[in-house]
Amino acid sequence: MQTAVRDRFLKHAPCRISADVPLAPYTSFKIGGPAALFAEPSTLSELRELLNLIRNEAVDSFYLGHGSNILISDEGFNGIVVRSCGELAAVKIHNNILESGPAAKLLKLTTFAAFHELSGLEPLSGIPGSVGGGLWMNAGAYGGEISNALIDVDVITPNDEMITLQAAEIGFGYRSAPLLQDKVILHSRFKLARGSKDSIYSEMRRVWRLRREKQPLEYPSAGSIFKRPAGDYAGRLIEAVNGKGVRIGGAMVPHKHAGIFINYDHATAEDVVQLIREIRQRVYDKFGILLENEVKPVGFKNDPFEIKS
Ligand SMILES: Cc1cc2nc3c(=O)[nH]c(=O)nc-3n(C[C@H](O)[C@H](O)[C@H](O)COP(=O)(O)OP(=O)(O)OC[C@H]3O[C@@H](n4cnc5c(N)ncnc54)[C@H](O)[C@@H]3O)c2cc1C
């Protein structure tokens, strides 16, 4: 980023902004180089003003949620990373409808719902991202997806229009939300059903228990590296190519869960990239299946996970 552009942002940004900010601490993988600029809008008006500035200056930008589904390159991101906070992380309730800011933790959404005896979000318990990030990829687990309870969501389009999209028009699918991909996700509303506190909490505890039993939560990771291929499981395919225990540098396919690669010991992004490529190649060579990434690469020049197919 040009110094003059950087200085204009540092001077005129409507919110807290810093230069050369290490991104690893903002990711669940604990991997990645710095952002040239890191901005933290805490209100809708700050966010909109910041997005205008970004458009006027024509700099690359990346909208960061809670960093639990991304792999940031070792070089970092040579643009501006936007991470909402403050008012944009608020959750409110009106009867059986929850309204959430994009930066609210999914944990906050699920526990808030449970506290108010509202059922419908229990399967999301323990997913460590934000509501905005969850909607962007239609996060889900144990038979439920965030889109199941969604009524509508406010977004900012690439032309700076603020519009409301109904859940049905977004085209949600398995870990996909096509109409949201090029938009900034703002407040969203969820319709929930009245339930009993006991049964909601007991279902949440059941889901948490399953996660603790099956997932290598003691190591940094970004959750499932690959999407589930049609009619199969990435974990099963990886096991079948003797993927468990494979280690490249500090990145490893753990024995506990073949689908969740871990930062075992000070892994670099390059270690993870090489591990993903190695495993994708093995699965492709044996089964002819090209595993699709669930984790989004950020700050790489080309698709870092591409293999010979
Ligand atoms: C241990 C572990 C377990 C996990 N288990 C699951 C699971 O069971 N099911 C599941 O689906 N996922 C799971 N994940 C992955 C991850 O938690 C979810 O995908 C989560 O929804 C990502 O949200 P985030 O805020 O961290 O997004 P980030 O990783 O910060 O970003 C992901 C993408 O969303 C975009 N984005 C984020 N916020 C916005 C916004 N407001 N507007 C526009 N774009 C935005 C980003 O630009 C990026 O492209 C797991 C991760 C970990 C580490």
The ligand as a Gaussian input file, in Angstrom:
#p B3LYP/6-31G(d) Opt

LIG

0 1
 C      -12.809000     -25.494000      16.349000
 C      -13.711000     -25.003000      15.243000
 C      -14.900000     -25.652000      15.007000
 C      -15.746000     -25.213000      13.961000
 N      -16.907000     -25.862000      13.764000
 C      -17.727000     -25.462000      12.779000
 C      -18.969000     -26.124000      12.552000
 O      -19.342000     -27.049000      13.254000
 N      -19.754000     -25.692000      11.542000
 C      -19.389000     -24.643000      10.746000
 O      -20.148000     -24.296000       9.838000
 N      -18.209000     -24.005000      10.936000
 C      -17.378000     -24.373000      11.928000
 N      -16.191000     -23.724000      12.115000
 C      -15.786000     -22.659000      11.204000
 C      -16.188000     -21.239000      11.635000
 O      -16.290000     -21.128000      13.020000
 C      -17.503000     -20.809000      10.995000
 O      -17.410000     -20.898000       9.599000
 C      -17.845000     -19.361000      11.352000
 O      -19.154000     -19.116000      10.947000
 C      -16.932000     -18.333000      10.690000
 O      -17.232000     -17.065000      11.233000
 P      -16.086000     -15.992000      11.486000
 O      -16.719000     -14.800000      12.063000
 O      -14.966000     -16.562000      12.251000
 O      -15.641000     -15.682000       9.990000
 P      -14.184000     -15.346000       9.452000
 O      -13.337000     -16.556000       9.513000
 O      -13.672000     -14.124000      10.100000
 O      -14.533000     -15.022000       7.927000
 C      -15.008000     -16.038000       7.078000
 C      -15.584000     -15.364000       5.823000
 O      -16.736000     -14.615000       6.202000
 C      -16.616000     -13.278000       5.750000
 N      -17.297000     -12.390000       6.696000
 C      -17.238000     -12.414000       8.043000
 N      -18.047000     -11.471000       8.561000
 C      -18.609000     -10.830000       7.508000
 C      -19.539000      -9.749000       7.374000
 N      -20.089000      -9.144000       8.431000
 N      -19.864000      -9.340000       6.126000
 C      -19.359000      -9.947000       5.036000
 N      -18.484000     -10.982000       5.096000
 C      -18.122000     -11.412000       6.316000
 C      -15.117000     -13.013000       5.705000
 O      -14.811000     -11.937000       4.831000
 C      -14.614000     -14.359000       5.188000
 O      -14.727000     -14.410000       3.803000
 C      -15.354000     -24.130000      13.152000
 C      -14.144000     -23.469000      13.412000
 C      -13.329000     -23.895000      14.449000
 C      -12.034000     -23.167000      14.703000

